[in-house]
Amino acid sequence: MNIATSLLGLFVSLLAAVFPTLIYAGIVHWFDRYEKEPFRLIVLAFLWGAIPATALSLVVEILLDAPLAALGTTSAEFVSSTAVAPFVEEAIKGLALLGLFLFRRCEFDNVLDGIIYGALVGLGFAMAENFIYFTSAFHEGGYSQLTFVILMRSFVFGLNHALYTSVTGAGLGYVRIARSRWRRWGIPLMAFGASVGLHIFHNFFATLAEQHLIGLLIGFAGDWAAILVVFFVIALAWREEKKWIAEELRSEVELGTLSAEEYAMTISYRNRLRAQLGALLSNSLRHARALSRLSQLATELAFKKHQVWIHGPSSPESRLIEELRVRIKEHRRNATV
């Protein structure tokens, strides 16, 4: 294989790893309807999965795989794939979520936020891991093997790492709305266990697929069934968020924080889009941005009020409520509906 062919294969591998992942990341970002997470944290979550998580996982797995050599090549690969890799990778990816939860707790509002951050960490990890697999496939079997691996890893199973880590994130996000102590500790641990279990399930049947097609079919069906469950949870989260926003902001109209028109815009995702589109069609990009920012601030206020209702007036969120009210009133001058 000459240098030009190798470089072209490297470029194709990079493109196939990056391009689908960015599309998936854009879809995940769209799922965060009512209160978009800060862009810097989104990038941080994605980059953690792409660089530190991938590098640390490789190092730890190499160290843990070394003693398995005594089992023989086939057995060692099976144990590594179904026992070592799922736990190590989900634990290291989960560190980013735990860090966000502990140090940027104010941005971790509910289950949906956990799913969003977890999916982005998983997508970053998948992008880096896919690039490694693609380049290896190209050097081992040329374009035919590369095409097959791209099809399987970027499309058929392209959302798997996002799935696994989003489950861990959902568990951490649940802590923000849990009322009992055992749920605050038990649910995240069970969610992490479920993420590892899903990873083990996939790797087991992926290994089986090398010998029997049924393994591939079972793995595909199981993975996508779990992904559909996550989509269902996201839909439930949208409904809950809409209800919180409507309930918590109703009193803000009486207080003068929002007008009745601004309240009606904020409680409906469709109304938000309609108002911002109307501003854009009126050639007022600044007004559209101001409307978006107003909706974001009002939603954040609603979430903080809901958390205070759950955890009591002594919770850290209570001190942010008046600050948000002031910031909303400052924005109203540029965001009149």
WOSUL-V488167 format. One record per residue. N is the residue number from 0. SS is DSSP state (h for helix, s for strand, l for the rest). PHI is phi in whole degrees, 0 to 359 (NA if undefined). OMEGA is omega in degrees with one decimal (none if undefined). Layout:
N:SS:PHI:OMEGA + N:SS:PHI:OMEGA
//
This chain:
0:l:NA:-177.5 + 1:l:281:-175.1 + 2:h:296:-178.8 + 3:h:299:179.2 + 4:h:295:178.9 + 5:h:297:179.9 + 6:h:294:178.3 + 7:h:295:177.3 + 8:h:297:178.0 + 9:h:296:-179.9 + 10:h:295:178.7 + 11:h:298:179.0 + 12:h:297:179.5 + 13:h:296:-179.3 + 14:h:298:-179.1 + 15:h:291:178.1 + 16:h:281:-172.4 + 17:h:275:-170.1 + 18:h:300:178.6 + 19:h:299:-178.7 + 20:h:296:178.6 + 21:h:295:175.8 + 22:h:296:178.4 + 23:h:299:180.0 + 24:h:297:176.6 + 25:h:297:177.4 + 26:h:295:178.2 + 27:h:300:178.4 + 28:h:299:178.1 + 29:h:295:178.8 + 30:h:302:-179.4 + 31:l:278:-167.7 + 32:l:292:-164.2 + 33:l:273:-179.8 + 34:l:221:-179.4 + 35:l:296:177.3 + 36:l:288:179.9 + 37:l:305:-175.0 + 38:h:301:-178.2 + 39:h:295:178.8 + 40:h:285:175.3 + 41:h:298:179.1 + 42:h:296:180.0 + 43:h:299:179.6 + 44:h:298:-179.3 + 45:h:296:-177.8 + 46:h:292:176.4 + 47:h:300:178.6 + 48:h:295:-174.7 + 49:h:284:-172.0 + 50:l:246:-176.4 + 51:h:298:-177.0 + 52:h:296:179.3 + 53:h:295:-178.2 + 54:h:295:-179.4 + 55:h:296:179.9 + 56:h:298:179.1 + 57:h:300:-178.4 + 58:h:295:-177.3 + 59:h:295:-179.5 + 60:h:294:177.1 + 61:h:299:-179.9 + 62:h:294:-178.2 + 63:h:283:-179.6 + 64:h:283:-175.8 + 65:h:305:179.8 + 66:h:293:-177.5 + 67:h:284:-178.3 + 68:h:302:-179.6 + 69:h:294:-179.0 + 70:h:281:-173.8 + 71:l:99:-172.2 + 72:h:301:-175.5 + 73:h:296:-179.2 + 74:h:294:-179.3 + 75:h:296:179.3 + 76:h:295:-179.9 + 77:h:294:-179.9 + 78:h:296:179.5 + 79:h:297:-176.5 + 80:h:289:-172.6 + 81:h:261:-177.8 + 82:h:238:-175.0 + 83:h:283:-173.1 + 84:h:301:-178.3 + 85:h:301:-178.7 + 86:h:292:-177.8 + 87:h:298:-175.5 + 88:h:293:179.9 + 89:h:290:177.2 + 90:h:293:-177.6 + 91:h:289:174.6 + 92:h:297:-179.7 + 93:h:294:178.2 + 94:h:300:178.7 + 95:h:295:179.1 + 96:h:295:178.6 + 97:h:296:177.9 + 98:h:297:177.1 + 99:h:298:-178.8 + 100:h:296:-176.6 + 101:h:281:-172.5 + 102:h:258:175.6 + 103:l:231:-175.8 + 104:h:303:-177.7 + 105:h:296:-179.9 + 106:h:265:-179.3 + 107:l:259:-170.4 + 108:l:270:-173.2 + 109:l:196:-178.2 + 110:h:299:-177.7 + 111:h:298:177.9 + 112:h:300:178.3 + 113:h:297:177.9 + 114:h:297:-178.3 + 115:h:298:-179.3 + 116:h:297:-179.9 + 117:h:296:179.4 + 118:h:297:-179.3 + 119:h:291:174.8 + 120:h:299:-179.4 + 121:h:296:178.8 + 122:h:293:176.1 + 123:h:299:178.1 + 124:h:297:-179.1 + 125:h:298:-179.7 + 126:h:300:-179.0 + 127:h:292:-179.5 + 128:h:295:179.0 + 129:h:299:179.6 + 130:h:301:178.0 + 131:h:297:179.8 + 132:h:294:-177.6 + 133:h:294:-179.8 + 134:h:295:177.8 + 135:h:295:179.8 + 136:h:296:-179.3 + 137:h:295:-178.4 + 138:h:288:-179.9 + 139:h:274:-173.8 + 140:h:224:177.8 + 141:h:71:-173.0 + 142:h:292:-179.5 + 143:h:295:178.8 + 144:h:290:178.3 + 145:h:299:-179.5 + 146:h:299:179.8 + 147:h:296:-177.9 + 148:h:294:177.1 + 149:h:298:179.8 + 150:h:302:-176.5 + 151:h:287:-171.2 + 152:h:274:-178.4 + 153:h:268:-174.0 + 154:h:238:-177.8 + 155:h:299:179.8 + 156:l:242:-173.6 + 157:l:291:-177.6 + 158:l:258:-172.3 + 159:h:298:-178.8 + 160:h:295:174.9 + 161:h:297:177.9 + 162:h:299:-174.8 + 163:h:303:-173.4 + 164:h:284:176.2 + 165:h:293:177.3 + 166:h:293:175.3 + 167:h:300:179.4 + 168:h:297:178.7 + 169:h:299:178.1 + 170:h:297:177.6 + 171:h:292:178.5 + 172:h:297:179.9 + 173:h:296:179.5 + 174:h:304:-175.8 + 175:l:290:-179.7 + 176:l:242:-179.5 + 177:l:280:-178.8 + 178:l:260:-177.5 + 179:l:265:-177.3 + 180:h:295:-176.5 + 181:h:296:178.1 + 182:h:289:179.7 + 183:h:294:177.7 + 184:h:263:-173.3 + 185:h:286:-176.8 + 186:h:297:177.7 + 187:h:300:178.9 + 188:h:294:178.0 + 189:h:293:178.8 + 190:h:295:177.0 + 191:h:297:177.0 + 192:h:300:178.8 + 193:h:293:179.0 + 194:h:295:176.8 + 195:h:295:179.6 + 196:h:298:177.6 + 197:h:296:179.3 + 198:h:293:177.9 + 199:h:298:179.7 + 200:h:304:-179.0 + 201:h:297:-177.0 + 202:h:296:179.2 + 203:h:298:-177.4 + 204:h:283:172.9 + 205:h:294:176.1 + 206:h:293:179.0 + 207:h:295:-178.0 + 208:h:296:177.4 + 209:l:293:-179.7 + 210:l:249:-175.1 + 211:l:222:179.5 + 212:h:298:-178.9 + 213:h:301:178.2 + 214:h:298:178.6 + 215:h:295:-177.9 + 216:h:293:179.1 + 217:h:293:178.4 + 218:h:299:179.0 + 219:h:299:-178.3 + 220:h:297:-179.5 + 221:h:294:-179.3 + 222:h:298:-176.7 + 223:h:286:172.9 + 224:h:296:178.2 + 225:h:294:177.6 + 226:h:297:177.9 + 227:h:295:175.8 + 228:h:297:177.8 + 229:h:297:176.3 + 230:h:301:178.5 + 231:h:296:177.9 + 232:h:297:177.8 + 233:h:298:178.8 + 234:h:297:176.1 + 235:h:296:179.1 + 236:h:296:176.3 + 237:h:301:-178.9 + 238:h:296:178.8 + 239:h:295:-179.8 + 240:h:298:178.8 + 241:h:300:179.1 + 242:h:294:178.1 + 243:h:300:-177.7 + 244:h:299:-179.2 + 245:h:297:-177.1 + 246:h:289:-173.1 + 247:h:283:-177.6 + 248:h:266:-179.4 + 249:h:302:-179.7 + 250:h:288:-179.5 + 251:h:290:174.8 + 252:h:291:178.7 + 253:h:295:179.7 + 254:h:282:-179.2 + 255:l:88:177.6 + 256:l:292:178.2 + 257:l:232:170.7 + 258:l:277:178.5 + 259:h:298:179.3 + 260:h:293:179.0 + 261:h:292:175.9 + 262:h:298:-179.9 + 263:h:298:177.7 + 264:h:292:-171.4 + 265:h:289:-173.1 + 266:l:282:-178.0 + 267:l:235:177.6 + 268:h:298:179.2 + 269:h:295:179.4 + 270:h:294:177.0 + 271:h:298:-179.7 + 272:h:297:-179.3 + 273:h:297:-179.2 + 274:h:294:-179.5 + 275:h:291:177.6 + 276:h:295:177.6 + 277:h:299:177.9 + 278:h:294:179.4 + 279:h:294:179.2 + 280:h:293:176.1 + 281:l:271:178.9 + 282:l:61:178.9 + 283:l:235:178.1 + 284:h:298:-179.9 + 285:h:298:179.5 + 286:h:294:178.1 + 287:h:298:177.9 + 288:h:295:-180.0 + 289:h:294:176.9 + 290:h:296:178.6 + 291:h:298:-179.7 + 292:h:294:177.7 + 293:h:298:179.3 + 294:h:297:178.9 + 295:h:297:-178.6 + 296:h:295:-179.7 + 297:h:295:177.9 + 298:h:295:177.6 + 299:h:299:176.8 + 300:h:299:179.8 + 301:h:298:179.9 + 302:h:296:-179.5 + 303:h:295:177.9 + 304:h:295:178.9 + 305:h:294:178.4 + 306:h:293:175.7 + 307:h:295:177.7 + 308:h:297:-179.3 + 309:h:283:-170.4 + 310:h:261:176.7 + 311:l:97:-176.1 + 312:l:294:179.1 + 313:l:275:-179.4 + 314:l:290:-178.1 + 315:l:301:-177.3 + 316:l:292:-175.3 + 317:h:298:-178.5 + 318:h:286:-178.9 + 319:h:274:-173.3 + 320:h:296:179.7 + 321:h:296:178.2 + 322:h:299:179.0 + 323:h:293:177.9 + 324:h:299:178.9 + 325:h:295:-178.7 + 326:h:295:177.8 + 327:h:295:-179.5 + 328:h:296:177.5 + 329:h:294:-177.9 + 330:h:282:-174.0 + 331:h:298:-179.5 + 332:l:296:-178.5 + 333:l:255:-174.9 + 334:l:223:179.0 + 335:l:284:-177.4 + 336:l:287:none
//
